Amino acid sequence: MRQCQRLILVLFCLSFVLSHQAWAGKQLDIHDGSAISITSPQNGATVESSFTLEYALRKGAMADHAHVFLDGTYQKGFKGKFSDVPSGKHTITVKVATHDHDMVTVSDSVDVMVK
């Protein structure tokens, strides 16, 4: 019985760790007329370790807001500026989300090089 409990705990922890969208809702295969575009920084740009992210969001029938990810990690509570990003190449992704924080099938990504 104890091994079964351990196995369940391990599987739960593994599923949580493997979910790069933890706390960001689930992915919905919905095309609701939404659109999103990262306007700054440009794809391939070189930036300082602290920089502003700007994007344009057109809300569709279910869209409410966007979620921001840095290298696949959800940036909970993101307020528009990255701070102290380590040097090197990074991928920024913005995904359209519903009021319930589920992702619709609309996103945009850029790669940046941090000095």
Contact map, one row per residue, 1 for C-alpha under 8 A:
1111100000000000000000000000000000000000000000000000000000000000000000000000000000000000000000000000000000000000000
1111110000000000000000000000000000000000000000000000000000000000000000000000000000000000000000000000000000000000000
1111111000000000000000000000000000000000000000000000000000000000000000000000000000000000000000000000000000000000000
1111111100000000000000000000000000000000000000000000000000000000000000000000000000000000000000000000000000000000000
1111111110000000000000000000000000000000000000000000000000000000000000000000000000000000000000000000000000000000000
0111111111000000000000000000000000000000000000000000000000000000000000000000000000000000000000000000000000000000000
0011111111100000000000000000000000000000000000000000000000000000000000000000000000000000000000000000000000000000000
0001111111110000000000000000000000000000000000000000000000000000000000000000000000000000000000000000000000000000000
0000111111111000000000000000000000000000000000000000000000000000000000000000000000000000000000000000000000000000000
0000011111111100000000000000000000000000000000000000000000000000000000000000000000000000000000000000000000000000000
0000001111111110000000000000000000000000000000000000000000000000000000000000000000000000000000000000000000000000000
0000000111111111000000000000000000000000000000000000000000000000000000000000000000000000000000000000000000000000000
0000000011111111100000000000000000000000000000000000000000000000000000000000000000000000000000000000000000000000000
0000000001111111110000000000000000000000000000000000000000000000000000000000000000000000000000000000000000000000000
0000000000111111111000000000000000000000000000000000000000000000000000000000000000000000000000000000000000000000000
0000000000011111111001000000000000000000000000000000000000000000000000000000000000000000000000000000000000000000000
0000000000001111111100000000000000000000000000000000000000000000000000000000000000000000000000000000000000000000000
0000000000000111111100000000000000000000000000000000000000000000000000000000000000000000000000000000000000000000000
0000000000000011111111000000000000000000000000000000000000000000000000000000000000000000000000000000000000000000000
0000000000000000111111000000000000000000000000000000000000000000000000011100000000000000000000000000000000000000000
0000000000000000001111111100000000000000000000000000000000000000000000011100000000000000000000000000000000000000000
0000000000000001001111111000000000000000000000000000000000000000000000000100000000000000000000000000000000000000000
0000000000000000000011111000000000000000000000000000000000000000000000000101000000000000000000000000000000000000000
0000000000000000000011111100000000000000000000000000000000000000001000000101000000000000000000000000111000000000000
0000000000000000000011111110000000000000000000000000000000000000000000000000000000000000000000000001111000000000000
0000000000000000000010011111000000000000000000000000000000000000000000000000000000000000000000000000111000000000000
0000000000000000000000001111100000000000000000000000000000000000000000000000000000000000000000000000011110000000000
0000000000000000000000000111110000000000000000000000000000000000000000000000000000000000000000000000011110000000000
0000000000000000000000000011111000000000000000000000000000000000000000000000000000000000000000000000000110000000000
0000000000000000000000000001111100000000000000000000000000000000000000000000000000000000000000000000000110000000000
0000000000000000000000000000111111000000000000000000000000000000000000000000000000000000000000000000000111000000000
0000000000000000000000000000011111000000000000000000000000011110000000000000000000000000000000000000000100000000000
0000000000000000000000000000001111100000000000000000000001111000000000000000000000000000000000000000000000000000000
0000000000000000000000000000001111110000000000000000000011111010000000000000000000000000000000010000000001000000000
0000000000000000000000000000000011111000000000000000000011110000000000000000000000000000000000010000000001100000000
0000000000000000000000000000000001111100000000000000001111000000000000000000000000000000000001110000000001110000000
0000000000000000000000000000000000111110000000000000001110000000000000000000000000000000000000000000000000110000000
0000000000000000000000000000000000011111110000000000111100000000000000000000000000000000000001000000000000011100000
0000000000000000000000000000000000001111110000000000111100000000000000000000000000000000000000000000000000000000000
0000000000000000000000000000000000000111110000000001111000000000000000000000000000000000000000000000000000000000000
0000000000000000000000000000000000000111111010100001110000000000000000000000000000000000000000000000000000000101000
0000000000000000000000000000000000000111111110000000000000000000000000000000000000000000000000000000000000000101000
0000000000000000000000000000000000000000111110000000000000000000000000000000000000000000000000000000000000001111000
0000000000000000000000000000000000000000011111000000000000000000000000000000000000000000000000000000000000000111100
0000000000000000000000000000000000000000111111100000000000000000000000000000000000000000000000000000000000000011100
0000000000000000000000000000000000000000000111110000000000000000000000000000000000000000000000000000000000000001111
0000000000000000000000000000000000000000100011111110000000000000000000000000000000000000000000000000000000000001111
0000000000000000000000000000000000000000000001111110000000000000000000000000000000000000000000000000000000000000011
0000000000000000000000000000000000000000000000111110000000000000000000000000000001111110000000000000000000000000011
0000000000000000000000000000000000000000000000111111000000000000000000000000000011111000000000000000000000000000000
0000000000000000000000000000000000000000000000111111100000000000000000000000000011100000000000000000000000000000000
0000000000000000000000000000000000000001100000000111110000000000000000000000000111000000000000000000000000000000000
0000000000000000000000000000000000000111100000000011111000000000000000000000000111000000000000000000000000000000000
0000000000000000000000000000000000000111100000000001111100000000000000000000000100000000000000000000000000000000000
0000000000000000000000000000000000011111000000000000111110000000000000000000000000000000000000000000000000000000000
0000000000000000000000000000000000011110000000000000011111000000000000000000000000000000000000000000000000000000000
0000000000000000000000000000000001111000000000000000001111100000110000000000000000000000000000010000000000000000000
0000000000000000000000000000000011110000000000000000000111110000000000000000000000000000000000000000000000000000000
0000000000000000000000000000000011100000000000000000000011111111100000000000000000000000000000000000000000000000000
0000000000000000000000000000000111100000000000000000000001111110000000000000000000000000000000000000000000000000000
0000000000000000000000000000000111000000000000000000000000111110000000000000000000000000000000000000000000000000000
0000000000000000000000000000000100000000000000000000000000111111000000000000000000000000000000000110000000000000000
0000000000000000000000000000000101000000000000000000000000111111100000000000000000000000000000011110000100000000000
0000000000000000000000000000000000000000000000000000000000100111110000000000000000000000000000011110000000000000000
0000000000000000000000000000000000000000000000000000000010100011111000000000000000000000000000011110000000000000000
0000000000000000000000000000000000000000000000000000000010000001111100000000000000000000000001111000000000000000000
0000000000000000000000010000000000000000000000000000000000000000111110000111000000000000000001111000000000000000000
0000000000000000000000000000000000000000000000000000000000000000011111000111010000000000000111100000000000000000000
0000000000000000000000000000000000000000000000000000000000000000001111111110000000000000000111000000000000000000000
0000000000000000000000000000000000000000000000000000000000000000000111111110000000000000011110000000000000000000000
0000000000000000000000000000000000000000000000000000000000000000000011111000000000000000011110000000000000000000000
0000000000000000000110000000000000000000000000000000000000000000000011111100000000000000001110000000000000000000000
0000000000000000000110000000000000000000000000000000000000000000000011111110000000000000000000000000000000000000000
0000000000000000000111110000000000000000000000000000000000000000001111011111000000000000000000000000000000000000000
0000000000000000000000000000000000000000000000000000000000000000001111001111110000000000000000000000000000000000000
0000000000000000000000110000000000000000000000000000000000000000001100000111110000000000000000000000000000000000000
0000000000000000000000000000000000000000000000000000000000000000000000000011111000000000000000000000000000000000000
0000000000000000000000000000000000000000000000000000000000000000000100000011111110000000000000000000000000000000000
0000000000000000000000000000000000000000000000000000000000000000000000000000111110000000000000000000000000000000000
0000000000000000000000000000000000000000000000000001110000000000000000000000011111000000000000000000000000000000000
0000000000000000000000000000000000000000000000000111100000000000000000000000011111100000000000000000000000000000000
0000000000000000000000000000000000000000000000001111100000000000000000000000000111111000000000000000000000000000000
0000000000000000000000000000000000000000000000001110000000000000000000000000000011111000000000000000000000000000000
0000000000000000000000000000000000000000000000001100000000000000000000000000000001111100000000000000000000000000000
0000000000000000000000000000000000000000000000001100000000000000000000000000000001111110000000000000000000000000010
0000000000000000000000000000000000000000000000001000000000000000000000000000000000011111000000000000000000000000010
0000000000000000000000000000000000000000000000001000000000000000000000000000000000001111100000000000000000000000111
0000000000000000000000000000000000000000000000000000000000000000000000000000000000000111110000000000000000000000111
0000000000000000000000000000000000000000000000000000000000000000000000000000000000000011111000000000000000000011110
0000000000000000000000000000000000000000000000000000000000000000000001100000000000000001111100000000000000000011110
0000000000000000000000000000000000000000000000000000000000000000000001110000000000000000111110000000000000001111000
0000000000000000000000000000000000000000000000000000000000000000000111110000000000000000011111000000000000001111000
0000000000000000000000000000000000000000000000000000000000000000000111110000000000000000001111100000000000111100000
0000000000000000000000000000000000010100000000000000000000000000011110000000000000000000000111110000000000111000000
0000000000000000000000000000000000010000000000000000000000000000011100000000000000000000000011111000001111110000000
0000000000000000000000000000000001110000000000000000000010000011111000000000000000000000000001111100001111100000000
0000000000000000000000000000000000000000000000000000000000000011111000000000000000000000000000111111111100000000000
0000000000000000000000000000000000000000000000000000000000000111100000000000000000000000000000011111111100000000000
0000000000000000000000000000000000000000000000000000000000000111100000000000000000000000000000001111110000000000000
0000000000000000000000001000000000000000000000000000000000000000000000000000000000000000000000001111110000000000000
0000000000000000000000011100000000000000000000000000000000000000000000000000000000000000000000001111111000000000000
0000000000000000000000011111000000000000000000000000000000000000000000000000000000000000000000001111111100000000000
0000000000000000000000011111000000000000000000000000000000000000000000000000000000000000000000111100111111000000000
0000000000000000000000000011111100000000000000000000000000000010000000000000000000000000000000111100011111000000000
0000000000000000000000000011111000000000000000000000000000000000000000000000000000000000000000110000001111100000000
0000000000000000000000000000001001110000000000000000000000000000000000000000000000000000000000110000001111110000000
0000000000000000000000000000000000111000000000000000000000000000000000000000000000000000000011110000000011111000000
0000000000000000000000000000000000011100000000000000000000000000000000000000000000000000000011100000000001111100000
0000000000000000000000000000000000000100001000000000000000000000000000000000000000000000001111000000000000111110000
0000000000000000000000000000000000000100111100000000000000000000000000000000000000000000001110000000000000011111000
0000000000000000000000000000000000000000001110000000000000000000000000000000000000000000111100000000000000001111100
0000000000000000000000000000000000000000111111100000000000000000000000000000000000000000111100000000000000000111110
0000000000000000000000000000000000000000000111100000000000000000000000000000000000000011110000000000000000000011111
0000000000000000000000000000000000000000000001111000000000000000000000000000000000001111110000000000000000000001111
0000000000000000000000000000000000000000000001111000000000000000000000000000000000000011000000000000000000000000111
